[in-house]
Amino acid sequence: ASEKYYLTRKTEITAPEYTGTVDAGKVFAGWKVTTAAQTLPTAFGETACGLATSGKIYQAGDKITATGIYGDVMLTAQFEDEKYTVTVTGGTTGESAYKEGETVTLTEDTTQTPKGYKLVGWVVNGNEQTGNTFTMPKGNVTVAAKYDFIDYTVTVVDDDTTTIVTKNAHIGEAIAIPAAKGKTGHTLKEWQATGLTSATVAADAATITM
């Protein structure tokens, strides 16, 4: 499909909306502008209608201005493969839209990763998958990061640095505090902690929460 215009020097036209048919799987990409060669009397000392951006793709609404004295300008409709959007929660992609069959690579956005969790996979249109790539289908895609707890090591030691117990726990998990051996003639004052929100734990506490 094409549109033809006759322009004189400095004439300006506006690229029109495309109203023709579009093949399945394609979308209108814009108008390619070309100029036809014109024969002019040498006395004019001018060139035929030209465009400094001849061959450029113009979108509907763009202004097109002739640079020569007169001549024909042809606008030919251009098409490209349709692209579909990818919406990601917890990560990013290289582009916001892809063609069917293209490979989409997912990258974790660590600023969205909840504290105490780790990325273990992705859910693409409701289906869990391993790996960080998928092939773009024909249609828009929604992706969500899948997380799991990070297991931390908890070590409880007596005041003489003897280990009482060691176990793994994740954030939010309650851990029972074992009895301290203590020293003869002494009572437990408190537990000192590192890695918790509090630097101390009460002597009579039965549990601590990660």
ABEGO torsion letter per residue (X at the ends): XBBBBBBBBGBBBBBBBBABBBBBGBBBAEBBBBBBBBBBBAAAGBBBBBBAABGBBBBBGBBBBBABABEBBBBBBBBBBBBBBBBBBGBBBABABBBBGBBBBBBBBAAABBBGBBBAEBBBGGBBBBEABBBBBBEBBBBBBBBBBBBBBBBBBBAAGBBABBBBBBBGBBBBBBBBAEBBGBBBABBBBBGBABABBBAABABBBX
